[in-house]
Amino acid sequence: MPNDAPPVDYRRLLEEERSRLLAELAELGVGEDGKLAYDPNFADSSQVTAERSEAEVLAGRLRESLDEVAHALTKLSTSGYGLCEECGGPIGEARLEAMPATRFCIVHATNH
């Protein structure tokens, strides 16, 4: 039985993911320099310090995800996209659709 589903546009998925991550970073207050912007007139209480710390951790995770998307886009342009970086085998299409920036097949994902 032939597969009539249109091919998945991984570049579009990755670019949408990049846009989403950039929007989340902007919403957190991350500026063009990649740093969180804070109101210098705001009193520095322990609650604000804790919230800043949480925001910095979240921003770090978003930046890491953005780096993964950039890596995947590079691999897409240079052929190598969709191949596990551990074993060299193909990454399943369902996994790529769910996580287009993934570097590893499902077997090797647990090692990283």
Backbone as XML, in Angstrom:
<?xml version="1.0"?>
<chain id="A" units="angstrom">
  <residue number="1" name="MET">
    <atom name="N" x="0.842" y="-1.173" z="0.000"/>
    <atom name="CA" x="0.000" y="0.000" z="0.000"/>
    <atom name="C" x="0.893" y="1.244" z="0.000"/>
  </residue>
  <residue number="2" name="PRO">
    <atom name="N" x="0.773" y="2.109" z="-1.004"/>
    <atom name="CA" x="1.630" y="3.295" z="-1.087"/>
    <atom name="C" x="1.263" y="4.327" z="-0.027"/>
  </residue>
  <residue number="3" name="ASN">
    <atom name="N" x="2.257" y="5.088" z="0.379"/>
    <atom name="CA" x="2.059" y="6.141" z="1.364"/>
    <atom name="C" x="1.706" y="7.429" z="0.628"/>
  </residue>
  <residue number="4" name="ASP">
    <atom name="N" x="0.466" y="7.887" z="0.781"/>
    <atom name="CA" x="-0.002" y="9.091" z="0.090"/>
    <atom name="C" x="0.227" y="10.360" z="0.899"/>
  </residue>
  <residue number="5" name="ALA">
    <atom name="N" x="0.829" y="10.250" z="2.068"/>
    <atom name="CA" x="1.073" y="11.425" z="2.901"/>
    <atom name="C" x="2.142" y="12.297" z="2.239"/>
  </residue>
  <residue number="6" name="PRO">
    <atom name="N" x="1.961" y="13.607" z="2.282"/>
    <atom name="CA" x="2.989" y="14.481" z="1.705"/>
    <atom name="C" x="4.282" y="14.375" z="2.513"/>
  </residue>
  <residue number="7" name="PRO">
    <atom name="N" x="5.421" y="14.578" z="1.871"/>
    <atom name="CA" x="6.682" y="14.501" z="2.614"/>
    <atom name="C" x="6.735" y="15.585" z="3.690"/>
  </residue>
  <residue number="8" name="VAL">
    <atom name="N" x="7.395" y="15.264" z="4.768"/>
    <atom name="CA" x="7.508" y="16.205" z="5.883"/>
    <atom name="C" x="8.553" y="17.266" z="5.524"/>
  </residue>
  <residue number="9" name="ASP">
    <atom name="N" x="8.209" y="18.513" z="5.734"/>
    <atom name="CA" x="9.123" y="19.627" z="5.485"/>
    <atom name="C" x="9.864" y="19.932" z="6.791"/>
  </residue>
  <residue number="10" name="TYR">
    <atom name="N" x="10.975" y="19.243" z="6.991"/>
    <atom name="CA" x="11.717" y="19.398" z="8.241"/>
    <atom name="C" x="12.303" y="20.793" z="8.388"/>
  </residue>
  <residue number="11" name="ARG">
    <atom name="N" x="12.692" y="21.406" z="7.294"/>
    <atom name="CA" x="13.205" y="22.783" z="7.378"/>
    <atom name="C" x="12.141" y="23.707" z="7.954"/>
  </residue>
  <residue number="12" name="ARG">
    <atom name="N" x="10.909" y="23.553" z="7.487"/>
    <atom name="CA" x="9.814" y="24.383" z="7.999"/>
    <atom name="C" x="9.594" y="24.108" z="9.484"/>
  </residue>
  <residue number="13" name="LEU">
    <atom name="N" x="9.617" y="22.843" z="9.883"/>
    <atom name="CA" x="9.445" y="22.502" z="11.294"/>
    <atom name="C" x="10.546" y="23.123" z="12.151"/>
  </residue>
  <residue number="14" name="LEU">
    <atom name="N" x="11.779" y="23.046" z="11.660"/>
    <atom name="CA" x="12.903" y="23.613" z="12.406"/>
    <atom name="C" x="12.828" y="25.137" z="12.473"/>
  </residue>
  <residue number="15" name="GLU">
    <atom name="N" x="12.450" y="25.769" z="11.383"/>
    <atom name="CA" x="12.335" y="27.232" z="11.383"/>
    <atom name="C" x="11.191" y="27.693" z="12.289"/>
  </residue>
  <residue number="16" name="GLU">
    <atom name="N" x="10.094" y="26.930" z="12.316"/>
    <atom name="CA" x="9.002" y="27.252" z="13.240"/>
    <atom name="C" x="9.459" y="27.102" z="14.685"/>
  </residue>
  <residue number="17" name="GLU">
    <atom name="N" x="10.232" y="26.060" z="14.954"/>
    <atom name="CA" x="10.758" y="25.846" z="16.302"/>
    <atom name="C" x="11.710" y="26.979" z="16.685"/>
  </residue>
  <residue number="18" name="ARG">
    <atom name="N" x="12.559" y="27.401" z="15.748"/>
    <atom name="CA" x="13.473" y="28.519" z="16.018"/>
    <atom name="C" x="12.689" y="29.780" z="16.336"/>
  </residue>
  <residue number="19" name="SER">
    <atom name="N" x="11.647" y="30.068" z="15.560"/>
    <atom name="CA" x="10.822" y="31.257" z="15.805"/>
    <atom name="C" x="10.155" y="31.194" z="17.171"/>
  </residue>
  <residue number="20" name="ARG">
    <atom name="N" x="9.654" y="30.016" z="17.531"/>
    <atom name="CA" x="8.997" y="29.842" z="18.830"/>
    <atom name="C" x="9.988" y="30.078" z="19.974"/>
  </residue>
  <residue number="21" name="LEU">
    <atom name="N" x="11.187" y="29.524" z="19.842"/>
    <atom name="CA" x="12.201" y="29.687" z="20.881"/>
    <atom name="C" x="12.639" y="31.150" z="21.005"/>
  </residue>
  <residue number="22" name="LEU">
    <atom name="N" x="12.822" y="31.826" z="19.878"/>
    <atom name="CA" x="13.199" y="33.238" z="19.915"/>
    <atom name="C" x="12.106" y="34.079" z="20.565"/>
  </residue>
  <residue number="23" name="ALA">
    <atom name="N" x="10.844" y="33.746" z="20.286"/>
    <atom name="CA" x="9.726" y="34.472" z="20.900"/>
    <atom name="C" x="9.705" y="34.245" z="22.409"/>
  </residue>
  <residue number="24" name="GLU">
    <atom name="N" x="9.971" y="33.021" z="22.840"/>
    <atom name="CA" x="9.995" y="32.742" z="24.277"/>
    <atom name="C" x="11.146" y="33.479" z="24.956"/>
  </residue>
  <residue number="25" name="LEU">
    <atom name="N" x="12.300" y="33.531" z="24.316"/>
    <atom name="CA" x="13.424" y="34.277" z="24.879"/>
    <atom name="C" x="13.088" y="35.763" z="24.983"/>
  </residue>
  <residue number="26" name="ALA">
    <atom name="N" x="12.459" y="36.302" z="23.952"/>
    <atom name="CA" x="12.072" y="37.717" z="23.975"/>
    <atom name="C" x="11.051" y="37.975" z="25.077"/>
  </residue>
  <residue number="27" name="GLU">
    <atom name="N" x="10.131" y="37.048" z="25.255"/>
    <atom name="CA" x="9.113" y="37.194" z="26.298"/>
    <atom name="C" x="9.745" y="37.182" z="27.694"/>
  </residue>
  <residue number="28" name="LEU">
    <atom name="N" x="10.830" y="36.427" z="27.841"/>
    <atom name="CA" x="11.545" y="36.403" z="29.117"/>
    <atom name="C" x="12.321" y="37.697" z="29.355"/>
  </residue>
  <residue number="29" name="GLY">
    <atom name="N" x="12.548" y="38.440" z="28.296"/>
    <atom name="CA" x="13.307" y="39.678" z="28.425"/>
    <atom name="C" x="14.753" y="39.541" z="28.003"/>
  </residue>
  <residue number="30" name="VAL">
    <atom name="N" x="15.052" y="38.525" z="27.206"/>
    <atom name="CA" x="16.416" y="38.343" z="26.713"/>
    <atom name="C" x="16.616" y="39.305" z="25.549"/>
  </residue>
  <residue number="31" name="GLY">
    <atom name="N" x="17.641" y="40.136" z="25.659"/>
    <atom name="CA" x="17.907" y="41.140" z="24.637"/>
    <atom name="C" x="18.732" y="40.602" z="23.491"/>
  </residue>
  <residue number="32" name="GLU">
    <atom name="N" x="19.051" y="41.482" z="22.558"/>
    <atom name="CA" x="19.862" y="41.121" z="21.389"/>
    <atom name="C" x="21.231" y="40.573" z="21.800"/>
  </residue>
  <residue number="33" name="ASP">
    <atom name="N" x="21.728" y="41.022" z="22.952"/>
    <atom name="CA" x="23.037" y="40.573" z="23.430"/>
    <atom name="C" x="22.971" y="39.188" z="24.074"/>
  </residue>
  <residue number="34" name="GLY">
    <atom name="N" x="21.764" y="38.620" z="24.170"/>
    <atom name="CA" x="21.599" y="37.294" z="24.752"/>
    <atom name="C" x="21.474" y="37.281" z="26.253"/>
  </residue>
  <residue number="35" name="LYS">
    <atom name="N" x="21.416" y="38.471" z="26.848"/>
    <atom name="CA" x="21.327" y="38.565" z="28.308"/>
    <atom name="C" x="19.936" y="39.016" z="28.730"/>
  </residue>
  <residue number="36" name="LEU">
    <atom name="N" x="19.567" y="38.604" z="29.925"/>
    <atom name="CA" x="18.279" y="39.023" z="30.475"/>
    <atom name="C" x="18.353" y="40.490" z="30.879"/>
  </residue>
  <residue number="37" name="ALA">
    <atom name="N" x="17.336" y="41.226" z="30.514"/>
    <atom name="CA" x="17.266" y="42.638" z="30.873"/>
    <atom name="C" x="16.432" y="42.783" z="32.145"/>
  </residue>
  <residue number="38" name="TYR">
    <atom name="N" x="16.924" y="43.563" z="33.072"/>
    <atom name="CA" x="16.210" y="43.799" z="34.324"/>
    <atom name="C" x="16.008" y="45.289" z="34.512"/>
  </residue>
  <residue number="39" name="ASP">
    <atom name="N" x="14.935" y="45.621" z="35.188"/>
    <atom name="CA" x="14.648" y="47.017" z="35.513"/>
    <atom name="C" x="15.582" y="47.437" z="36.645"/>
  </residue>
  <residue number="40" name="PRO">
    <atom name="N" x="16.505" y="48.355" z="36.385"/>
    <atom name="CA" x="17.458" y="48.744" z="37.420"/>
    <atom name="C" x="16.801" y="49.476" z="38.592"/>
  </residue>
  <residue number="41" name="ASN">
    <atom name="N" x="15.599" y="49.965" z="38.420"/>
    <atom name="CA" x="14.911" y="50.679" z="39.483"/>
    <atom name="C" x="14.118" y="49.767" z="40.398"/>
  </residue>
  <residue number="42" name="PHE">
    <atom name="N" x="14.076" y="48.478" z="40.077"/>
    <atom name="CA" x="13.291" y="47.543" z="40.863"/>
    <atom name="C" x="14.091" y="47.113" z="42.085"/>
  </residue>
  <residue number="43" name="ALA">
    <atom name="N" x="13.445" y="47.118" z="43.233"/>
    <atom name="CA" x="14.105" y="46.705" z="44.472"/>
    <atom name="C" x="14.561" y="45.253" z="44.347"/>
  </residue>
  <residue number="44" name="ASP">
    <atom name="N" x="15.746" y="44.966" z="44.830"/>
    <atom name="CA" x="16.317" y="43.636" z="44.697"/>
    <atom name="C" x="16.019" y="42.811" z="45.943"/>
  </residue>
  <residue number="45" name="SER">
    <atom name="N" x="14.827" y="42.289" z="46.017"/>
    <atom name="CA" x="14.450" y="41.454" z="47.160"/>
    <atom name="C" x="14.849" y="40.016" z="46.890"/>
  </residue>
  <residue number="46" name="SER">
    <atom name="N" x="14.726" y="39.177" z="47.892"/>
    <atom name="CA" x="15.078" y="37.766" z="47.709"/>
    <atom name="C" x="14.143" y="37.095" z="46.717"/>
  </residue>
  <residue number="47" name="GLN">
    <atom name="N" x="12.875" y="37.510" z="46.664"/>
    <atom name="CA" x="11.945" y="36.931" z="45.705"/>
    <atom name="C" x="12.359" y="37.286" z="44.281"/>
  </residue>
  <residue number="48" name="VAL">
    <atom name="N" x="12.743" y="38.531" z="44.067"/>
    <atom name="CA" x="13.175" y="38.960" z="42.743"/>
    <atom name="C" x="14.439" y="38.197" z="42.343"/>
  </residue>
  <residue number="49" name="THR">
    <atom name="N" x="15.350" y="38.009" z="43.288"/>
    <atom name="CA" x="16.576" y="37.273" z="43.015"/>
    <atom name="C" x="16.258" y="35.834" z="42.620"/>
  </residue>
  <residue number="50" name="ALA">
    <atom name="N" x="15.332" y="35.222" z="43.333"/>
    <atom name="CA" x="14.935" y="33.847" z="43.008"/>
    <atom name="C" x="14.287" y="33.795" z="41.631"/>
  </residue>
  <residue number="51" name="GLU">
    <atom name="N" x="13.422" y="34.746" z="41.324"/>
    <atom name="CA" x="12.765" y="34.773" z="40.015"/>
    <atom name="C" x="13.782" y="34.998" z="38.906"/>
  </residue>
  <residue number="52" name="ARG">
    <atom name="N" x="14.752" y="35.854" z="39.156"/>
    <atom name="CA" x="15.821" y="36.086" z="38.181"/>
    <atom name="C" x="16.589" y="34.801" z="37.916"/>
  </residue>
  <residue number="53" name="SER">
    <atom name="N" x="16.887" y="34.089" z="38.979"/>
    <atom name="CA" x="17.620" y="32.838" z="38.851"/>
    <atom name="C" x="16.827" y="31.830" z="38.019"/>
  </residue>
  <residue number="54" name="GLU">
    <atom name="N" x="15.543" y="31.721" z="38.277"/>
    <atom name="CA" x="14.689" y="30.819" z="37.508"/>
    <atom name="C" x="14.634" y="31.244" z="36.040"/>
  </residue>
  <residue number="55" name="ALA">
    <atom name="N" x="14.529" y="32.537" z="35.806"/>
    <atom name="CA" x="14.474" y="33.048" z="34.435"/>
    <atom name="C" x="15.789" y="32.767" z="33.704"/>
  </residue>
  <residue number="56" name="GLU">
    <atom name="N" x="16.900" y="32.887" z="34.406"/>
    <atom name="CA" x="18.198" y="32.624" z="33.783"/>
    <atom name="C" x="18.351" y="31.148" z="33.431"/>
  </residue>
  <residue number="57" name="VAL">
    <atom name="N" x="17.858" y="30.261" z="34.297"/>
    <atom name="CA" x="17.912" y="28.821" z="34.005"/>
    <atom name="C" x="17.045" y="28.523" z="32.783"/>
  </residue>
  <residue number="58" name="LEU">
    <atom name="N" x="15.829" y="29.064" z="32.756"/>
    <atom name="CA" x="14.931" y="28.843" z="31.624"/>
    <atom name="C" x="15.537" y="29.404" z="30.343"/>
  </residue>
  <residue number="59" name="ALA">
    <atom name="N" x="16.112" y="30.598" z="30.411"/>
    <atom name="CA" x="16.741" y="31.200" z="29.229"/>
    <atom name="C" x="17.895" y="30.330" z="28.744"/>
  </residue>
  <residue number="60" name="GLY">
    <atom name="N" x="18.654" y="29.765" z="29.664"/>
    <atom name="CA" x="19.754" y="28.876" z="29.286"/>
    <atom name="C" x="19.255" y="27.649" z="28.541"/>
  </residue>
  <residue number="61" name="ARG">
    <atom name="N" x="18.171" y="27.068" z="29.025"/>
    <atom name="CA" x="17.590" y="25.902" z="28.355"/>
    <atom name="C" x="17.060" y="26.273" z="26.973"/>
  </residue>
  <residue number="62" name="LEU">
    <atom name="N" x="16.433" y="27.433" z="26.864"/>
    <atom name="CA" x="15.928" y="27.876" z="25.571"/>
    <atom name="C" x="17.073" y="28.114" z="24.597"/>
  </residue>
  <residue number="63" name="ARG">
    <atom name="N" x="18.178" y="28.695" z="25.091"/>
    <atom name="CA" x="19.349" y="28.910" z="24.233"/>
    <atom name="C" x="19.939" y="27.578" z="23.768"/>
  </residue>
  <residue number="64" name="GLU">
    <atom name="N" x="19.985" y="26.597" z="24.671"/>
    <atom name="CA" x="20.486" y="25.274" z="24.288"/>
    <atom name="C" x="19.603" y="24.662" z="23.201"/>
  </residue>
  <residue number="65" name="SER">
    <atom name="N" x="18.294" y="24.791" z="23.355"/>
    <atom name="CA" x="17.367" y="24.276" z="22.337"/>
    <atom name="C" x="17.567" y="25.000" z="21.019"/>
  </residue>
  <residue number="66" name="LEU">
    <atom name="N" x="17.784" y="26.305" z="21.092"/>
    <atom name="CA" x="18.032" y="27.100" z="19.889"/>
    <atom name="C" x="19.321" y="26.644" z="19.206"/>
  </residue>
  <residue number="67" name="ASP">
    <atom name="N" x="20.346" y="26.322" z="19.988"/>
    <atom name="CA" x="21.594" y="25.797" z="19.429"/>
    <atom name="C" x="21.356" y="24.459" z="18.729"/>
  </residue>
  <residue number="68" name="GLU">
    <atom name="N" x="20.514" y="23.614" z="19.320"/>
    <atom name="CA" x="20.192" y="22.317" z="18.712"/>
    <atom name="C" x="19.471" y="22.510" z="17.381"/>
  </residue>
  <residue number="69" name="VAL">
    <atom name="N" x="18.562" y="23.478" z="17.324"/>
    <atom name="CA" x="17.845" y="23.764" z="16.077"/>
    <atom name="C" x="18.828" y="24.269" z="15.023"/>
  </residue>
  <residue number="70" name="ALA">
    <atom name="N" x="19.734" y="25.152" z="15.411"/>
    <atom name="CA" x="20.735" y="25.665" z="14.469"/>
    <atom name="C" x="21.612" y="24.526" z="13.953"/>
  </residue>
  <residue number="71" name="HIS">
    <atom name="N" x="21.996" y="23.612" z="14.831"/>
    <atom name="CA" x="22.799" y="22.453" z="14.435"/>
    <atom name="C" x="22.032" y="21.595" z="13.425"/>
  </residue>
  <residue number="72" name="ALA">
    <atom name="N" x="20.758" y="21.352" z="13.698"/>
    <atom name="CA" x="19.934" y="20.540" z="12.795"/>
    <atom name="C" x="19.774" y="21.222" z="11.439"/>
  </residue>
  <residue number="73" name="LEU">
    <atom name="N" x="19.596" y="22.531" z="11.429"/>
    <atom name="CA" x="19.474" y="23.259" z="10.159"/>
    <atom name="C" x="20.771" y="23.164" z="9.354"/>
  </residue>
  <residue number="74" name="THR">
    <atom name="N" x="21.899" y="23.214" z="10.033"/>
    <atom name="CA" x="23.184" y="23.056" z="9.355"/>
    <atom name="C" x="23.296" y="21.665" z="8.752"/>
  </residue>
  <residue number="75" name="LYS">
    <atom name="N" x="22.921" y="20.648" z="9.529"/>
    <atom name="CA" x="22.972" y="19.272" z="9.023"/>
    <atom name="C" x="22.011" y="19.082" z="7.849"/>
  </residue>
  <residue number="76" name="LEU">
    <atom name="N" x="20.884" y="19.761" z="7.895"/>
    <atom name="CA" x="19.911" y="19.665" z="6.804"/>
    <atom name="C" x="20.509" y="20.216" z="5.519"/>
  </residue>
  <residue number="77" name="SER">
    <atom name="N" x="21.312" y="21.255" z="5.637"/>
    <atom name="CA" x="21.933" y="21.886" z="4.471"/>
    <atom name="C" x="23.142" y="21.118" z="3.950"/>
  </residue>
  <residue number="78" name="THR">
    <atom name="N" x="23.785" y="20.338" z="4.813"/>
    <atom name="CA" x="25.019" y="19.662" z="4.425"/>
    <atom name="C" x="24.864" y="18.154" z="4.312"/>
  </residue>
  <residue number="79" name="SER">
    <atom name="N" x="23.663" y="17.666" z="4.324"/>
    <atom name="CA" x="23.332" y="16.237" z="4.305"/>
    <atom name="C" x="23.925" y="15.539" z="5.516"/>
  </residue>
  <residue number="80" name="GLY">
    <atom name="N" x="23.132" y="14.872" z="6.202"/>
    <atom name="CA" x="23.494" y="14.239" z="7.465"/>
    <atom name="C" x="22.325" y="14.363" z="8.422"/>
  </residue>
  <residue number="81" name="TYR">
    <atom name="N" x="21.361" y="15.175" z="8.009"/>
    <atom name="CA" x="20.164" y="15.326" z="8.825"/>
    <atom name="C" x="19.396" y="14.007" z="8.826"/>
  </residue>
  <residue number="82" name="GLY">
    <atom name="N" x="18.889" y="13.642" z="9.975"/>
    <atom name="CA" x="18.094" y="12.427" z="10.088"/>
    <atom name="C" x="18.910" y="11.188" z="10.372"/>
  </residue>
  <residue number="83" name="LEU">
    <atom name="N" x="20.224" y="11.383" z="10.569"/>
    <atom name="CA" x="21.095" y="10.254" z="10.915"/>
    <atom name="C" x="21.553" y="10.406" z="12.354"/>
  </residue>
  <residue number="84" name="CYS">
    <atom name="N" x="21.511" y="9.322" z="13.088"/>
    <atom name="CA" x="21.916" y="9.311" z="14.488"/>
    <atom name="C" x="23.403" y="9.634" z="14.596"/>
  </residue>
  <residue number="85" name="GLU">
    <atom name="N" x="23.758" y="10.547" z="15.488"/>
    <atom name="CA" x="25.158" y="10.913" z="15.669"/>
    <atom name="C" x="25.927" y="9.876" z="16.480"/>
  </residue>
  <residue number="86" name="GLU">
    <atom name="N" x="25.230" y="8.909" z="17.028"/>
    <atom name="CA" x="25.883" y="7.836" z="17.783"/>
    <atom name="C" x="26.205" y="6.644" z="16.877"/>
  </residue>
  <residue number="87" name="CYS">
    <atom name="N" x="25.197" y="6.149" z="16.159"/>
    <atom name="CA" x="25.374" y="4.920" z="15.374"/>
    <atom name="C" x="25.390" y="5.156" z="13.862"/>
  </residue>
  <residue number="88" name="GLY">
    <atom name="N" x="24.973" y="6.350" z="13.421"/>
    <atom name="CA" x="24.952" y="6.645" z="11.989"/>
    <atom name="C" x="23.730" y="6.120" z="11.270"/>
  </residue>
  <residue number="89" name="GLY">
    <atom name="N" x="22.867" y="5.414" z="11.996"/>
    <atom name="CA" x="21.653" y="4.888" z="11.391"/>
    <atom name="C" x="20.573" y="5.954" z="11.282"/>
  </residue>
  <residue number="90" name="PRO">
    <atom name="N" x="19.537" y="5.656" z="10.523"/>
    <atom name="CA" x="18.467" y="6.644" z="10.353"/>
    <atom name="C" x="17.646" y="6.832" z="11.632"/>
  </residue>
  <residue number="91" name="ILE">
    <atom name="N" x="17.251" y="8.062" z="11.849"/>
    <atom name="CA" x="16.339" y="8.392" z="12.948"/>
    <atom name="C" x="14.932" y="8.230" z="12.387"/>
  </residue>
  <residue number="92" name="GLY">
    <atom name="N" x="14.054" y="7.592" z="13.132"/>
    <atom name="CA" x="12.699" y="7.337" z="12.672"/>
    <atom name="C" x="11.950" y="8.613" z="12.320"/>
  </residue>
  <residue number="93" name="GLU">
    <atom name="N" x="11.145" y="8.530" z="11.271"/>
    <atom name="CA" x="10.395" y="9.697" z="10.802"/>
    <atom name="C" x="9.474" y="10.260" z="11.883"/>
  </residue>
  <residue number="94" name="ALA">
    <atom name="N" x="8.816" y="9.384" z="12.641"/>
    <atom name="CA" x="7.920" y="9.858" z="13.703"/>
    <atom name="C" x="8.706" y="10.637" z="14.753"/>
  </residue>
  <residue number="95" name="ARG">
    <atom name="N" x="9.924" y="10.175" z="15.075"/>
    <atom name="CA" x="10.762" y="10.884" z="16.053"/>
    <atom name="C" x="11.183" y="12.244" z="15.505"/>
  </residue>
  <residue number="96" name="LEU">
    <atom name="N" x="11.560" y="12.292" z="14.227"/>
    <atom name="CA" x="11.963" y="13.566" z="13.620"/>
    <atom name="C" x="10.800" y="14.550" z="13.559"/>
  </residue>
  <residue number="97" name="GLU">
    <atom name="N" x="9.603" y="14.039" z="13.296"/>
    <atom name="CA" x="8.442" y="14.933" z="13.269"/>
    <atom name="C" x="8.176" y="15.508" z="14.649"/>
  </residue>
  <residue number="98" name="ALA">
    <atom name="N" x="8.306" y="14.673" z="15.677"/>
    <atom name="CA" x="8.045" y="15.122" z="17.042"/>
    <atom name="C" x="9.168" y="16.003" z="17.576"/>
  </residue>
  <residue number="99" name="MET">
    <atom name="N" x="10.411" y="15.678" z="17.194"/>
    <atom name="CA" x="11.592" y="16.391" z="17.687"/>
    <atom name="C" x="12.539" y="16.634" z="16.515"/>
  </residue>
  <residue number="100" name="PRO">
    <atom name="N" x="12.232" y="17.608" z="15.659"/>
    <atom name="CA" x="13.028" y="17.777" z="14.434"/>
    <atom name="C" x="14.501" y="18.120" z="14.660"/>
  </residue>
  <residue number="101" name="ALA">
    <atom name="N" x="14.864" y="18.572" z="15.854"/>
    <atom name="CA" x="16.258" y="18.922" z="16.120"/>
    <atom name="C" x="17.026" y="17.793" z="16.798"/>
  </residue>
  <residue number="102" name="THR">
    <atom name="N" x="16.412" y="16.629" z="16.953"/>
    <atom name="CA" x="17.081" y="15.535" z="17.647"/>
    <atom name="C" x="18.333" y="15.084" z="16.914"/>
  </residue>
  <residue number="103" name="ARG">
    <atom name="N" x="19.331" y="14.670" z="17.678"/>
    <atom name="CA" x="20.600" y="14.195" z="17.116"/>
    <atom name="C" x="20.710" y="12.677" z="17.129"/>
  </residue>
  <residue number="104" name="PHE">
    <atom name="N" x="19.811" y="12.023" z="17.874"/>
    <atom name="CA" x="19.979" y="10.604" z="18.126"/>
    <atom name="C" x="18.708" y="9.804" z="17.846"/>
  </residue>
  <residue number="105" name="CYS">
    <atom name="N" x="18.910" y="8.568" z="17.410"/>
    <atom name="CA" x="17.788" y="7.644" z="17.251"/>
    <atom name="C" x="17.245" y="7.312" z="18.640"/>
  </residue>
  <residue number="106" name="ILE">
    <atom name="N" x="16.098" y="6.691" z="18.685"/>
    <atom name="CA" x="15.458" y="6.403" z="19.965"/>
    <atom name="C" x="16.322" y="5.487" z="20.833"/>
  </residue>
  <residue number="107" name="VAL">
    <atom name="N" x="17.061" y="4.569" z="20.225"/>
    <atom name="CA" x="17.908" y="3.648" z="20.978"/>
    <atom name="C" x="19.022" y="4.402" z="21.697"/>
  </residue>
  <residue number="108" name="HIS">
    <atom name="N" x="19.622" y="5.380" z="21.030"/>
    <atom name="CA" x="20.766" y="6.078" z="21.596"/>
    <atom name="C" x="20.395" y="7.382" z="22.321"/>
  </residue>
  <residue number="109" name="ALA">
    <atom name="N" x="19.158" y="7.773" z="22.250"/>
    <atom name="CA" x="18.726" y="9.012" z="22.921"/>
    <atom name="C" x="18.858" y="8.902" z="24.433"/>
  </residue>
  <residue number="110" name="THR">
    <atom name="N" x="18.683" y="7.710" z="24.971"/>
    <atom name="CA" x="18.763" y="7.536" z="26.424"/>
    <atom name="C" x="20.177" y="7.693" z="26.954"/>
  </residue>
  <residue number="111" name="ASN">
    <atom name="N" x="21.185" y="7.587" z="26.075"/>
    <atom name="CA" x="22.588" y="7.753" z="26.495"/>
    <atom name="C" x="22.998" y="9.217" z="26.605"/>
  </residue>
  <residue number="112" name="HIS">
    <atom name="N" x="22.138" y="10.117" z="26.113"/>
    <atom name="CA" x="22.551" y="11.532" z="26.046"/>
    <atom name="C" x="21.584" y="12.422" z="26.757"/>
  </residue>
</chain>
